[in-house]
Amino acid sequence: MGKVVNLNKFRKQKAKVEKDKRAETNRRLHGRTKAQRLLELKQQQRLDGKVEGARLSKPAEEVDS
C-alpha cells in the first residue's frame, strides 16, 4: 500500500509556497529600504526648493490672498 497523505496539509503547504513566491516578487518589484525612501524624499525636497527659488513671480493663487 501507498503512503497516506493528509490533503489539508498538502494544500496548505502548497498555498504557503505560492504566497512566499508572490511576496518575493512584490519585494523585488516594489520594495525599497527606508534609507532609499528618505534619500528620494530629500532629493525631491531639494529639487522643489530650487524650482521655487528660481521663480520670477508668484503663482496667481498666492498673489490674490
C-alpha positions in Angstrom: 0.0 0.0 0.0 1.0 3.6 -0.6 1.7 6.2 2.0 -1.3 8.0 3.4 -1.2 11.8 2.6 -3.1 14.4 4.6 -4.5 16.5 1.8 -5.2 19.5 4.0 -1.5 19.7 5.0 -0.5 19.3 1.4 -2.9 22.1 0.2 -1.8 24.5 3.0 1.9 23.8 2.2 1.3 24.5 -1.5 -0.6 27.7 -0.7 2.2 28.9 1.6 4.9 28.3 -1.1 2.9 30.2 -3.7 2.3 33.1 -1.2 6.0 33.2 -0.5 6.8 33.3 -4.2 4.3 36.2 -4.7 5.8 38.1 -1.8 9.3 37.7 -3.1 8.2 39.0 -6.5 6.5 42.0 -4.9 9.5 42.8 -2.8 11.7 42.8 -5.9 9.3 45.0 -7.9 8.0 47.4 -5.2 10.3 47.1 -2.2 12.6 49.9 -1.2 14.6 50.3 2.0 13.8 53.1 4.4 17.1 54.7 3.5 16.2 54.7 -0.1 12.8 56.3 0.5 14.4 59.0 2.7 17.0 59.7 0.1 14.4 60.1 -2.6 12.3 62.4 -0.4 15.3 64.7 0.4 16.2 64.8 -3.3 12.6 65.8 -4.2 12.6 68.5 -1.5 15.9 69.9 -2.7 14.6 70.0 -6.3 11.3 71.7 -5.2 13.3 74.3 -3.3 15.4 75.1 -6.4 12.3 75.4 -8.5 10.6 77.7 -6.0 13.8 79.8 -5.7 14.1 80.3 -9.4 10.5 81.6 -9.9 10.3 85.1 -11.3 6.8 85.8 -10.0 4.4 84.1 -7.5 1.6 81.9 -8.8 -1.8 83.5 -9.2 -3.4 81.9 -6.2 -0.7 83.3 -3.9 -1.0 86.8 -5.3 -4.7 87.1 -4.7 -4.5 86.2 -0.9 
